[in-house]
Amino acid sequence: MLLLRQGLSVVLEDNAIQLTLVERSHGLNVATVQDAKMMRDFGFVLAVRADVAAEVLLTHFPAQMKIAPVTRIRDLVQLQLPGIGLRTMPAAPRQIPYHAGYTYFELEKGGDLWKQMEKSSAFALHLAGEFPGLDMEFWAIRSHTDR
């Protein structure tokens, strides 16, 4: 029975993996990607909660959050260039745990910056504004097309 259980667990794949956000300096967090194939096979979602009105989070957070490969974030911040786009999601993705009060943003996979991200092993997330009580979770969610 134990061998059967072990064999079945090898076949199962994670549909969602939480990526640890490591704070490097004030406003800068880094999330390392475990496998380069994840950039192609997974979508990425940022779950955010703060002690501000939901409307404030929806309108101001995407404008003040800059996401890019770690090798590019400094230039993008200093030159005030846009990072990888964030699209507000209407609800939490079913693959990750729901948390009341969180807003979910999907990273837009496309464009030159995303092509550079595909060659990187880590995301850099830089937040320019202040959001009291901020809590963020960064998730990699397996795309439906690769099943």
N, CA, C and O atoms as a GROMACS GRO file, in nm:
protein
  588
    1MET      N    1   0.082  -0.120   0.000
    1MET     CA    2   0.000   0.000   0.000
    1MET      C    3   0.087   0.126   0.000
    1MET      O    4   0.057   0.222  -0.070
    2LEU      N    5   0.193   0.124   0.079
    2LEU     CA    6   0.283   0.238   0.086
    2LEU      C    7   0.347   0.264  -0.050
    2LEU      O    8   0.359   0.380  -0.092
    3LEU      N    9   0.389   0.159  -0.120
    3LEU     CA   10   0.450   0.175  -0.252
    3LEU      C   11   0.350   0.234  -0.352
    3LEU      O   12   0.388   0.317  -0.434
    4LEU      N   13   0.225   0.192  -0.344
    4LEU     CA   14   0.122   0.245  -0.432
    4LEU      C   15   0.103   0.394  -0.407
    4LEU      O   16   0.097   0.473  -0.501
    5ARG      N   17   0.094   0.432  -0.281
    5ARG     CA   18   0.076   0.572  -0.244
    5ARG      C   19   0.195   0.656  -0.294
    5ARG      O   20   0.175   0.766  -0.347
    6GLN      N   21   0.317   0.606  -0.278
    6GLN     CA   22   0.435   0.678  -0.324
    6GLN      C   23   0.435   0.692  -0.476
    6GLN      O   24   0.470   0.796  -0.529
    7GLY      N   25   0.394   0.586  -0.544
    7GLY     CA   26   0.389   0.590  -0.689
    7GLY      C   27   0.288   0.691  -0.740
    7GLY      O   28   0.315   0.764  -0.836
    8LEU      N   29   0.173   0.697  -0.677
    8LEU     CA   30   0.071   0.793  -0.716
    8LEU      C   31   0.114   0.936  -0.689
    8LEU      O   32   0.082   1.026  -0.767
    9SER      N   33   0.185   0.959  -0.582
    9SER     CA   34   0.227   1.095  -0.549
    9SER      C   35   0.330   1.147  -0.648
    9SER      O   36   0.341   1.269  -0.666
   10VAL      N   37   0.405   1.059  -0.712
   10VAL     CA   38   0.503   1.101  -0.813
   10VAL      C   39   0.431   1.155  -0.936
   10VAL      O   40   0.479   1.248  -1.001
   11VAL      N   41   0.316   1.097  -0.970
   11VAL     CA   42   0.242   1.136  -1.088
   11VAL      C   43   0.175   1.273  -1.070
   11VAL      O   44   0.165   1.350  -1.166
   12LEU      N   45   0.131   1.303  -0.949
   12LEU     CA   46   0.062   1.428  -0.924
   12LEU      C   47   0.158   1.546  -0.936
   12LEU      O   48   0.271   1.540  -0.887
   13GLU      N   49   0.113   1.651  -1.001
   13GLU     CA   50   0.194   1.771  -1.014
   13GLU      C   51   0.124   1.885  -0.942
   13GLU      O   52   0.001   1.890  -0.936
   14ASP      N   53   0.203   1.975  -0.889
   14ASP     CA   54   0.145   2.092  -0.824
   14ASP      C   55   0.084   2.183  -0.929
   14ASP      O   56   0.149   2.217  -1.028
   15ASN      N   57  -0.040   2.224  -0.907
   15ASN     CA   58  -0.104   2.319  -0.996
   15ASN      C   59  -0.072   2.462  -0.957
   15ASN      O   60  -0.084   2.554  -1.038
   16ALA      N   61  -0.032   2.482  -0.832
   16ALA     CA   62   0.005   2.615  -0.785
   16ALA      C   63   0.120   2.602  -0.686
   16ALA      O   64   0.121   2.516  -0.599
   17ILE      N   65   0.217   2.690  -0.702
   17ILE     CA   66   0.334   2.691  -0.614
   17ILE      C   67   0.351   2.833  -0.561
   17ILE      O   68   0.360   2.928  -0.639
   18GLN      N   69   0.356   2.846  -0.429
   18GLN     CA   70   0.380   2.979  -0.373
   18GLN      C   71   0.530   3.008  -0.379
   18GLN      O   72   0.612   2.929  -0.332
   19LEU      N   73   0.563   3.121  -0.438
   19LEU     CA   74   0.702   3.164  -0.448
   19LEU      C   75   0.731   3.258  -0.332
   19LEU      O   76   0.658   3.355  -0.309
   20THR      N   77   0.837   3.230  -0.259
   20THR     CA   78   0.872   3.310  -0.143
   20THR      C   79   0.922   3.448  -0.186
   20THR      O   80   1.009   3.459  -0.272
   21LEU      N   81   0.866   3.551  -0.125
   21LEU     CA   82   0.912   3.688  -0.148
   21LEU      C   83   1.014   3.723  -0.040
   21LEU      O   84   0.982   3.721   0.078
   22VAL      N   85   1.135   3.755  -0.082
   22VAL     CA   86   1.242   3.791   0.011
   22VAL      C   87   1.265   3.941   0.000
   22VAL      O   88   1.297   3.992  -0.107
   23GLU      N   89   1.249   4.012   0.113
   23GLU     CA   90   1.269   4.157   0.111
   23GLU      C   91   1.418   4.187   0.106
   23GLU      O   92   1.494   4.144   0.194
   24ARG      N   93   1.460   4.261   0.003
   24ARG     CA   94   1.601   4.296  -0.014
   24ARG      C   95   1.630   4.436   0.040
   24ARG      O   96   1.737   4.460   0.097
   25SER      N   97   1.538   4.526   0.022
   25SER     CA   98   1.550   4.661   0.076
   25SER      C   99   1.409   4.717   0.084
   25SER      O  100   1.314   4.652   0.042
   26HIS      N  101   1.396   4.837   0.137
   26HIS     CA  102   1.263   4.896   0.151
   26HIS      C  103   1.196   4.905   0.014
   26HIS      O  104   1.244   4.974  -0.076
   27GLY      N  105   1.086   4.835  -0.001
   27GLY     CA  106   1.009   4.840  -0.125
   27GLY      C  107   1.051   4.740  -0.230
   27GLY      O  108   0.983   4.726  -0.332
   28LEU      N  109   1.162   4.668  -0.209
   28LEU     CA  110   1.209   4.572  -0.308
   28LEU      C  111   1.204   4.430  -0.254
   28LEU      O  112   1.264   4.399  -0.151
   29ASN      N  113   1.132   4.344  -0.325
   29ASN     CA  114   1.124   4.201  -0.292
   29ASN      C  115   1.170   4.121  -0.412
   29ASN      O  116   1.154   4.164  -0.527
   30VAL      N  117   1.227   4.004  -0.385
   30VAL     CA  118   1.273   3.915  -0.492
   30VAL      C  119   1.211   3.778  -0.471
   30VAL      O  120   1.205   3.726  -0.359
   31ALA      N  121   1.165   3.718  -0.581
   31ALA     CA  122   1.109   3.583  -0.579
   31ALA      C  123   1.186   3.499  -0.680
   31ALA      O  124   1.189   3.531  -0.799
   32THR      N  125   1.248   3.393  -0.633
   32THR     CA  126   1.327   3.306  -0.719
   32THR      C  127   1.239   3.197  -0.779
   32THR      O  128   1.155   3.138  -0.711
   33VAL      N  129   1.259   3.172  -0.908
   33VAL     CA  130   1.185   3.069  -0.980
   33VAL      C  131   1.267   2.940  -0.975
   33VAL      O  132   1.386   2.940  -1.007
   34GLN      N  133   1.202   2.831  -0.935
   34GLN     CA  134   1.272   2.704  -0.914
   34GLN      C  135   1.320   2.639  -1.043
   34GLN      O  136   1.424   2.573  -1.044
   35ASP      N  137   1.244   2.657  -1.150
   35ASP     CA  138   1.274   2.588  -1.275
   35ASP      C  139   1.243   2.683  -1.390
   35ASP      O  140   1.136   2.745  -1.393
   36ALA      N  141   1.334   2.696  -1.484
   36ALA     CA  142   1.317   2.789  -1.597
   36ALA      C  143   1.190   2.758  -1.678
   36ALA      O  144   1.131   2.849  -1.736
   37LYS      N  145   1.148   2.631  -1.682
   37LYS     CA  146   1.028   2.594  -1.757
   37LYS      C  147   0.902   2.656  -1.697
   37LYS      O  148   0.800   2.669  -1.765
   38MET      N  149   0.909   2.695  -1.570
   38MET     CA  150   0.792   2.756  -1.506
   38MET      C  151   0.751   2.884  -1.578
   38MET      O  152   0.633   2.916  -1.583
   39MET      N  153   0.847   2.957  -1.632
   39MET     CA  154   0.814   3.082  -1.701
   39MET      C  155   0.724   3.058  -1.821
   39MET      O  156   0.641   3.143  -1.854
   40ARG      N  157   0.739   2.944  -1.884
   40ARG     CA  158   0.658   2.911  -2.000
   40ARG      C  159   0.528   2.841  -1.960
   40ARG      O  160   0.422   2.868  -2.016
   41ASP      N  161   0.537   2.751  -1.862
   41ASP     CA  162   0.425   2.663  -1.830
   41ASP      C  163   0.330   2.715  -1.722
   41ASP      O  164   0.224   2.658  -1.700
   42PHE      N  165   0.368   2.823  -1.655
   42PHE     CA  166   0.288   2.875  -1.545
   42PHE      C  167   0.250   3.020  -1.571
   42PHE      O  168   0.321   3.094  -1.639
   43GLY      N  169   0.135   3.059  -1.515
   43GLY     CA  170   0.098   3.199  -1.505
   43GLY      C  171   0.138   3.245  -1.366
   43GLY      O  172   0.161   3.162  -1.278
   44PHE      N  173   0.145   3.375  -1.344
   44PHE     CA  174   0.190   3.427  -1.215
   44PHE      C  175   0.088   3.525  -1.160
   44PHE      O  176   0.039   3.613  -1.231
   45VAL      N  177   0.056   3.508  -1.030
   45VAL     CA  178  -0.047   3.588  -0.965
   45VAL      C  179   0.009   3.648  -0.837
   45VAL      O  180   0.077   3.580  -0.760
   46LEU      N  181  -0.020   3.775  -0.816
   46LEU     CA  182   0.019   3.845  -0.695
   46LEU      C  183  -0.108   3.871  -0.614
   46LEU      O  184  -0.197   3.942  -0.660
   47ALA      N  185  -0.115   3.814  -0.494
   47ALA     CA  186  -0.228   3.835  -0.403
   47ALA      C  187  -0.186   3.943  -0.304
   47ALA      O  188  -0.080   3.933  -0.242
   48VAL      N  189  -0.269   4.047  -0.290
   48VAL     CA  190  -0.231   4.164  -0.211
   48VAL      C  191  -0.342   4.203  -0.114
   48VAL      O  192  -0.460   4.203  -0.149
   49ARG      N  193  -0.301   4.236   0.009
   49ARG     CA  194  -0.393   4.289   0.109
   49ARG      C  195  -0.324   4.406   0.176
   49ARG      O  196  -0.204   4.402   0.202
   50ALA      N  197  -0.401   4.510   0.205
   50ALA     CA  198  -0.347   4.625   0.278
   50ALA      C  199  -0.462   4.690   0.355
   50ALA      O  200  -0.579   4.669   0.325
   51ASP      N  201  -0.425   4.769   0.454
   51ASP     CA  202  -0.524   4.839   0.536
   51ASP      C  203  -0.567   4.968   0.468
   51ASP      O  204  -0.555   5.077   0.524
   52VAL      N  205  -0.618   4.955   0.346
   52VAL     CA  206  -0.671   5.067   0.269
   52VAL      C  207  -0.800   5.019   0.203
   52VAL      O  208  -0.826   4.898   0.196
   53ALA      N  209  -0.879   5.112   0.155
   53ALA     CA  210  -1.003   5.075   0.085
   53ALA      C  211  -0.969   4.993  -0.040
   53ALA      O  212  -0.866   5.014  -0.103
   54ALA      N  213  -1.056   4.900  -0.074
   54ALA     CA  214  -1.034   4.813  -0.190
   54ALA      C  215  -1.014   4.894  -0.317
   54ALA      O  216  -0.932   4.858  -0.402
   55GLU      N  217  -1.088   5.004  -0.331
   55GLU     CA  218  -1.076   5.087  -0.451
   55GLU      C  219  -0.937   5.149  -0.461
   55GLU      O  220  -0.882   5.162  -0.571
   56VAL      N  221  -0.881   5.188  -0.347
   56VAL     CA  222  -0.746   5.246  -0.344
   56VAL      C  223  -0.645   5.142  -0.390
   56VAL      O  224  -0.555   5.171  -0.470
   57LEU      N  225  -0.659   5.021  -0.340
   57LEU     CA  226  -0.568   4.913  -0.378
   57LEU      C  227  -0.581   4.883  -0.528
   57LEU      O  228  -0.480   4.867  -0.597
   58LEU      N  229  -0.704   4.876  -0.577
   58LEU     CA  230  -0.727   4.845  -0.719
   58LEU      C  231  -0.669   4.951  -0.813
   58LEU      O  232  -0.618   4.917  -0.919
   59THR      N  233  -0.677   5.077  -0.774
   59THR     CA  234  -0.633   5.183  -0.864
   59THR      C  235  -0.486   5.221  -0.845
   59THR      O  236  -0.416   5.246  -0.944
   60HIS      N  237  -0.438   5.226  -0.722
   60HIS     CA  238  -0.303   5.275  -0.697
   60HIS      C  239  -0.196   5.167  -0.697
   60HIS      O  240  -0.083   5.193  -0.739
   61PHE      N  241  -0.228   5.048  -0.651
   61PHE     CA  242  -0.125   4.944  -0.639
   61PHE      C  243  -0.061   4.909  -0.774
   61PHE      O  244   0.062   4.909  -0.784
   62PRO      N  245  -0.140   4.880  -0.880
   62PRO     CA  246  -0.075   4.844  -1.008
   62PRO      C  247   0.013   4.956  -1.063
   62PRO      O  248   0.114   4.929  -1.128
   63ALA      N  249  -0.025   5.080  -1.037
   63ALA     CA  250   0.054   5.193  -1.087
   63ALA      C  251   0.185   5.210  -1.011
   63ALA      O  252   0.282   5.264  -1.064
   64GLN      N  253   0.188   5.165  -0.886
   64GLN     CA  254   0.307   5.185  -0.802
   64GLN      C  255   0.393   5.060  -0.789
   64GLN      O  256   0.501   5.065  -0.730
   65MET      N  257   0.346   4.947  -0.842
   65MET     CA  258   0.422   4.822  -0.838
   65MET      C  259   0.493   4.802  -0.972
   65MET      O  260   0.431   4.811  -1.078
   66LYS      N  261   0.621   4.777  -0.964
   66LYS     CA  262   0.701   4.751  -1.084
   66LYS      C  263   0.760   4.612  -1.071
   66LYS      O  264   0.828   4.582  -0.973
   67ILE      N  265   0.734   4.526  -1.170
   67ILE     CA  266   0.785   4.389  -1.170
   67ILE      C  267   0.871   4.369  -1.294
   67ILE      O  268   0.833   4.407  -1.405
   68ALA      N  269   0.989   4.309  -1.272
   68ALA     CA  270   1.083   4.290  -1.382
   68ALA      C  271   1.186   4.184  -1.342
   68ALA      O  272   1.190   4.142  -1.227
   69PRO      N  273   1.270   4.142  -1.438
   69PRO     CA  274   1.382   4.056  -1.400
   69PRO      C  275   1.473   4.132  -1.304
   69PRO      O  276   1.484   4.254  -1.312
   70VAL      N  277   1.538   4.061  -1.212
   70VAL     CA  278   1.625   4.129  -1.115
   70VAL      C  279   1.733   4.212  -1.184
   70VAL      O  280   1.777   4.313  -1.130
   71THR      N  281   1.776   4.169  -1.301
   71THR     CA  282   1.882   4.242  -1.372
   71THR      C  283   1.835   4.374  -1.431
   71THR      O  284   1.918   4.457  -1.468
   72ARG      N  285   1.705   4.395  -1.441
   72ARG     CA  286   1.650   4.516  -1.504
   72ARG      C  287   1.581   4.612  -1.409
   72ARG      O  288   1.557   4.727  -1.445
   73ILE      N  289   1.549   4.568  -1.288
   73ILE     CA  290   1.462   4.648  -1.201
   73ILE      C  291   1.522   4.784  -1.168
   73ILE      O  292   1.451   4.884  -1.166
   74ARG      N  293   1.651   4.789  -1.142
   74ARG     CA  294   1.714   4.917  -1.104
   74ARG      C  295   1.697   5.022  -1.215
   74ARG      O  296   1.660   5.135  -1.188
   75ASP      N  297   1.725   4.982  -1.340
   75ASP     CA  298   1.710   5.075  -1.452
   75ASP      C  299   1.566   5.120  -1.468
   75ASP      O  300   1.540   5.239  -1.490
   76LEU      N  301   1.472   5.027  -1.457
   76LEU     CA  302   1.331   5.062  -1.474
   76LEU      C  303   1.284   5.160  -1.367
   76LEU      O  304   1.209   5.253  -1.396
   77VAL      N  305   1.329   5.140  -1.244
   77VAL     CA  306   1.290   5.230  -1.134
   77VAL      C  307   1.353   5.367  -1.154
   77VAL      O  308   1.284   5.469  -1.145
   78GLN      N  309   1.483   5.371  -1.182
   78GLN     CA  310   1.552   5.500  -1.197
   78GLN      C  311   1.503   5.580  -1.317
   78GLN      O  312   1.492   5.702  -1.310
   79LEU      N  313   1.474   5.511  -1.426
   79LEU     CA  314   1.428   5.579  -1.547
   79LEU      C  315   1.276   5.593  -1.554
   79LEU      O  316   1.222   5.646  -1.651
   80GLN      N  317   1.208   5.546  -1.450
   80GLN     CA  318   1.062   5.552  -1.440
   80GLN      C  319   0.993   5.487  -1.560
   80GLN      O  320   0.896   5.540  -1.614
   81LEU      N  321   1.046   5.371  -1.600
   81LEU     CA  322   0.987   5.295  -1.710
   81LEU      C  323   0.891   5.191  -1.654
   81LEU      O  324   0.906   5.148  -1.540
   82PRO      N  325   0.792   5.150  -1.734
   82PRO     CA  326   0.696   5.050  -1.684
   82PRO      C  327   0.759   4.912  -1.672
   82PRO      O  328   0.852   4.877  -1.744
   83GLY      N  329   0.706   4.835  -1.579
   83GLY     CA  330   0.747   4.696  -1.562
   83GLY      C  331   0.648   4.605  -1.631
   83GLY      O  332   0.571   4.648  -1.716
   84ILE      N  333   0.650   4.479  -1.594
   84ILE     CA  334   0.554   4.382  -1.645
   84ILE      C  335   0.415   4.423  -1.597
   84ILE      O  336   0.397   4.455  -1.479
   85GLY      N  337   0.319   4.423  -1.687
   85GLY     CA  338   0.185   4.469  -1.654
   85GLY      C  339   0.112   4.380  -1.555
   85GLY      O  340   0.135   4.258  -1.550
   86LEU      N  341   0.024   4.442  -1.476
   86LEU     CA  342  -0.061   4.370  -1.382
   86LEU      C  343  -0.206   4.388  -1.424
   86LEU      O  344  -0.251   4.501  -1.449
   87ARG      N  345  -0.278   4.279  -1.433
   87ARG     CA  346  -0.420   4.282  -1.469
   87ARG      C  347  -0.500   4.236  -1.347
   87ARG      O  348  -0.475   4.129  -1.293
   88THR      N  349  -0.596   4.317  -1.305
   88THR     CA  350  -0.681   4.282  -1.191
   88THR      C  351  -0.766   4.161  -1.227
   88THR      O  352  -0.826   4.155  -1.334
   89MET      N  353  -0.772   4.066  -1.134
   89MET     CA  354  -0.853   3.946  -1.155
   89MET      C  355  -0.987   3.965  -1.083
   89MET      O  356  -0.990   4.022  -0.974
   90PRO      N  357  -1.097   3.918  -1.141
   90PRO     CA  358  -1.227   3.935  -1.077
   90PRO      C  359  -1.244   3.854  -0.949
   90PRO      O  360  -1.326   3.888  -0.863
   91ALA      N  361  -1.166   3.747  -0.936
   91ALA     CA  362  -1.175   3.660  -0.818
   91ALA      C  363  -1.042   3.587  -0.800
   91ALA      O  364  -0.956   3.590  -0.888
   92ALA      N  365  -1.028   3.523  -0.686
   92ALA     CA  366  -0.907   3.443  -0.662
   92ALA      C  367  -0.905   3.324  -0.756
   92ALA      O  368  -1.009   3.261  -0.776
   93PRO      N  369  -0.790   3.290  -0.813
   93PRO     CA  370  -0.782   3.169  -0.895
   93PRO      C  371  -0.816   3.047  -0.810
   93PRO      O  372  -0.778   3.041  -0.693
   94ARG      N  373  -0.884   2.951  -0.866
   94ARG     CA  374  -0.928   2.835  -0.789
   94ARG      C  375  -0.813   2.748  -0.740
   94ARG      O  376  -0.830   2.670  -0.647
   95GLN      N  377  -0.695   2.762  -0.801
   95GLN     CA  378  -0.581   2.678  -0.766
   95GLN      C  379  -0.511   2.721  -0.637
   95GLN      O  380  -0.430   2.646  -0.582
   96ILE      N  381  -0.540   2.842  -0.590
   96ILE     CA  382  -0.471   2.890  -0.470
   96ILE      C  383  -0.572   2.915  -0.358
   96ILE      O  384  -0.690   2.934  -0.384
   97PRO      N  385  -0.525   2.915  -0.233
   97PRO     CA  386  -0.616   2.937  -0.120
   97PRO      C  387  -0.678   3.077  -0.126
   97PRO      O  388  -0.611   3.175  -0.155
   98TYR      N  389  -0.807   3.082  -0.099
   98TYR     CA  390  -0.877   3.211  -0.094
   98TYR      C  391  -0.851   3.276   0.041
   98TYR      O  392  -0.858   3.211   0.145
   99HIS      N  393  -0.822   3.405   0.038
   99HIS     CA  394  -0.807   3.483   0.161
   99HIS      C  395  -0.900   3.603   0.151
   99HIS      O  396  -0.891   3.681   0.056
  100ALA      N  397  -0.988   3.619   0.248
  100ALA     CA  398  -1.079   3.734   0.249
  100ALA      C  399  -0.999   3.863   0.256
  100ALA      O  400  -0.900   3.872   0.328
  101GLY      N  401  -1.042   3.961   0.180
  101GLY     CA  402  -0.979   4.092   0.182
  101GLY      C  403  -0.861   4.107   0.088
  101GLY      O  404  -0.802   4.215   0.080
  102TYR      N  405  -0.825   4.002   0.016
  102TYR     CA  406  -0.713   4.010  -0.078
  102TYR      C  407  -0.763   4.047  -0.217
  102TYR      O  408  -0.874   4.011  -0.256
  103THR      N  409  -0.680   4.118  -0.289
  103THR     CA  410  -0.704   4.150  -0.429
  103THR      C  411  -0.600   4.074  -0.510
  103THR      O  412  -0.485   4.063  -0.469
  104TYR      N  413  -0.642   4.022  -0.624
  104TYR     CA  414  -0.554   3.936  -0.702
  104TYR      C  415  -0.520   4.002  -0.835
  104TYR      O  416  -0.608   4.050  -0.907
  105PHE      N  417  -0.391   4.002  -0.867
  105PHE     CA  418  -0.341   4.060  -0.992
  105PHE      C  419  -0.264   3.954  -1.069
  105PHE      O  420  -0.180   3.883  -1.013
  106GLU      N  421  -0.293   3.944  -1.198
  106GLU     CA  422  -0.223   3.849  -1.284
  106GLU      C  423  -0.116   3.924  -1.362
  106GLU      O  424  -0.141   4.033  -1.415
  107LEU      N  425   0.004   3.866  -1.370
  107LEU     CA  426   0.110   3.926  -1.449
  107LEU      C  427   0.081   3.901  -1.596
  107LEU      O  428   0.044   3.791  -1.636
  108GLU      N  429   0.099   4.005  -1.678
  108GLU     CA  430   0.075   3.994  -1.821
  108GLU      C  431   0.198   3.936  -1.889
  108GLU      O  432   0.306   3.996  -1.888
  109LYS      N  433   0.181   3.819  -1.948
  109LYS     CA  434   0.291   3.751  -2.016
  109LYS      C  435   0.294   3.797  -2.161
  109LYS      O  436   0.209   3.757  -2.242
  110GLY      N  437   0.389   3.880  -2.194
  110GLY     CA  438   0.400   3.931  -2.330
  110GLY      C  439   0.494   4.050  -2.333
  110GLY      O  440   0.522   4.111  -2.230
  111GLY      N  441   0.542   4.082  -2.450
  111GLY     CA  442   0.629   4.196  -2.468
  111GLY      C  443   0.776   4.164  -2.442
  111GLY      O  444   0.811   4.054  -2.401
  112ASP      N  445   0.859   4.263  -2.468
  112ASP     CA  446   1.004   4.248  -2.457
  112ASP      C  447   1.048   4.216  -2.315
  112ASP      O  448   1.137   4.133  -2.293
  113LEU      N  449   0.987   4.282  -2.218
  113LEU     CA  450   1.027   4.260  -2.078
  113LEU      C  451   0.996   4.117  -2.034
  113LEU      O  452   1.074   4.057  -1.959
  114TRP      N  453   0.884   4.062  -2.081
  114TRP     CA  454   0.853   3.923  -2.046
  114TRP      C  455   0.952   3.828  -2.112
  114TRP      O  456   0.991   3.728  -2.050
  115LYS      N  457   0.994   3.856  -2.234
  115LYS     CA  458   1.095   3.772  -2.300
  115LYS      C  459   1.224   3.770  -2.218
  115LYS      O  460   1.289   3.666  -2.206
  116GLN      N  461   1.260   3.884  -2.161
  116GLN     CA  462   1.378   3.891  -2.074
  116GLN      C  463   1.352   3.813  -1.945
  116GLN      O  464   1.443   3.749  -1.892
  117MET      N  465   1.230   3.820  -1.896
  117MET     CA  466   1.193   3.749  -1.774
  117MET      C  467   1.207   3.599  -1.794
  117MET      O  468   1.246   3.528  -1.701
  118GLU      N  469   1.175   3.550  -1.912
  118GLU     CA  470   1.184   3.406  -1.941
  118GLU      C  471   1.327   3.355  -1.930
  118GLU      O  472   1.349   3.235  -1.908
  119LYS      N  473   1.426   3.444  -1.944
  119LYS     CA  474   1.567   3.405  -1.934
  119LYS      C  475   1.622   3.428  -1.794
  119LYS      O  476   1.737   3.395  -1.766
  120SER      N  477   1.541   3.485  -1.707
  120SER     CA  478   1.584   3.518  -1.571
  120SER      C  479   1.543   3.407  -1.475
  120SER      O  480   1.454   3.327  -1.504
  121SER      N  481   1.608   3.403  -1.361
  121SER     CA  482   1.571   3.303  -1.260
  121SER      C  483   1.499   3.366  -1.141
  121SER      O  484   1.466   3.298  -1.045
  122ALA      N  485   1.475   3.497  -1.148
  122ALA     CA  486   1.411   3.563  -1.035
  122ALA      C  487   1.333   3.687  -1.078
  122ALA      O  488   1.376   3.762  -1.167
  123PHE      N  489   1.218   3.707  -1.014
  123PHE     CA  490   1.138   3.827  -1.030
  123PHE      C  491   1.182   3.929  -0.927
  123PHE      O  492   1.212   3.893  -0.812
  124ALA      N  493   1.188   4.054  -0.966
  124ALA     CA  494   1.207   4.163  -0.870
  124ALA      C  495   1.077   4.242  -0.867
  124ALA      O  496   1.022   4.278  -0.972
  125LEU      N  497   1.027   4.270  -0.747
  125LEU     CA  498   0.903   4.345  -0.729
  125LEU      C  499   0.937   4.470  -0.650
  125LEU      O  500   0.980   4.462  -0.534
  126HIS      N  501   0.918   4.587  -0.711
  126HIS     CA  502   0.949   4.712  -0.644
  126HIS      C  503   0.820   4.793  -0.626
  126HIS      O  504   0.751   4.822  -0.723
  127LEU      N  505   0.789   4.828  -0.502
  127LEU     CA  506   0.669   4.905  -0.471
  127LEU      C  507   0.711   5.045  -0.429
  127LEU      O  508   0.782   5.063  -0.331
  128ALA      N  509   0.666   5.145  -0.505
  128ALA     CA  510   0.705   5.284  -0.480
  128ALA      C  511   0.622   5.349  -0.370
  128ALA      O  512   0.673   5.437  -0.300
  129GLY      N  513   0.499   5.309  -0.352
  129GLY     CA  514   0.410   5.374  -0.256
  129GLY      C  515   0.405   5.305  -0.122
  129GLY      O  516   0.462   5.198  -0.102
  130GLU      N  517   0.335   5.369  -0.030
  130GLU     CA  518   0.315   5.315   0.104
  130GLU      C  519   0.173   5.260   0.114
  130GLU      O  520   0.075   5.330   0.085
  131PHE      N  521   0.163   5.136   0.156
  131PHE     CA  522   0.034   5.071   0.179
  131PHE      C  523   0.040   5.010   0.318
  131PHE      O  524   0.100   4.905   0.337
  132PRO      N  525  -0.024   5.076   0.417
  132PRO     CA  526  -0.017   5.026   0.555
  132PRO      C  527  -0.070   4.883   0.565
  132PRO      O  528  -0.169   4.848   0.502
  133GLY      N  529  -0.003   4.801   0.646
  133GLY     CA  530  -0.046   4.664   0.668
  133GLY      C  531  -0.035   4.576   0.545
  133GLY      O  532  -0.107   4.477   0.532
  134LEU      N  533   0.055   4.610   0.454
  134LEU     CA  534   0.068   4.536   0.328
  134LEU      C  535   0.110   4.391   0.350
  134LEU      O  536   0.203   4.363   0.426
  135ASP      N  537   0.041   4.300   0.283
  135ASP     CA  538   0.079   4.159   0.280
  135ASP      C  539   0.066   4.113   0.136
  135ASP      O  540  -0.038   4.134   0.073
  136MET      N  541   0.171   4.049   0.085
  136MET     CA  542   0.169   4.001  -0.053
  136MET      C  543   0.206   3.853  -0.056
  136MET      O  544   0.291   3.806   0.019
  137GLU      N  545   0.140   3.781  -0.146
  137GLU     CA  546   0.174   3.642  -0.176
  137GLU      C  547   0.192   3.633  -0.326
  137GLU      O  548   0.113   3.688  -0.403
  138PHE      N  549   0.296   3.564  -0.368
  138PHE     CA  550   0.327   3.550  -0.511
  138PHE      C  551   0.313   3.403  -0.549
  138PHE      O  552   0.376   3.317  -0.489
  139TRP      N  553   0.230   3.376  -0.649
  139TRP     CA  554   0.196   3.239  -0.686
  139TRP      C  555   0.228   3.211  -0.832
  139TRP      O  556   0.207   3.295  -0.919
  140ALA      N  557   0.278   3.092  -0.858
  140ALA     CA  558   0.293   3.038  -0.994
  140ALA      C  559   0.181   2.936  -1.012
  140ALA      O  560   0.169   2.843  -0.933
  141ILE      N  561   0.101   2.955  -1.115
  141ILE     CA  562  -0.015   2.868  -1.138
  141ILE      C  563   0.000   2.801  -1.274
  141ILE      O  564   0.016   2.867  -1.377
  142ARG      N  565  -0.006   2.669  -1.273
  142ARG     CA  566   0.012   2.593  -1.397
  142ARG      C  567  -0.093   2.634  -1.500
  142ARG      O  568  -0.212   2.642  -1.469
  143SER      N  569  -0.048   2.660  -1.622
  143SER     CA  570  -0.138   2.697  -1.731
  143SER      C  571  -0.221   2.576  -1.771
  143SER      O  572  -0.176   2.462  -1.761
  144HIS      N  573  -0.343   2.602  -1.816
  144HIS     CA  574  -0.435   2.494  -1.854
  144HIS      C  575  -0.392   2.426  -1.983
  144HIS      O  576  -0.428   2.311  -2.007
  145THR      N  577  -0.315   2.494  -2.066
  145THR     CA  578  -0.283   2.444  -2.200
  145THR      C  579  -0.180   2.332  -2.201
  145THR      O  580  -0.168   2.262  -2.301
  146ASP      N  581  -0.104   2.314  -2.091
  146ASP     CA  582   0.004   2.214  -2.095
  146ASP      C  583  -0.035   2.082  -2.030
  146ASP      O  584   0.053   2.002  -1.998
  147ARG      N  585  -0.160   2.057  -2.010
  147ARG     CA  586  -0.203   1.931  -1.947
  147ARG      C  587  -0.214   1.821  -2.048
  147ARG      O  588  -0.249   1.709  -2.012
   0.00000   0.00000   0.00000
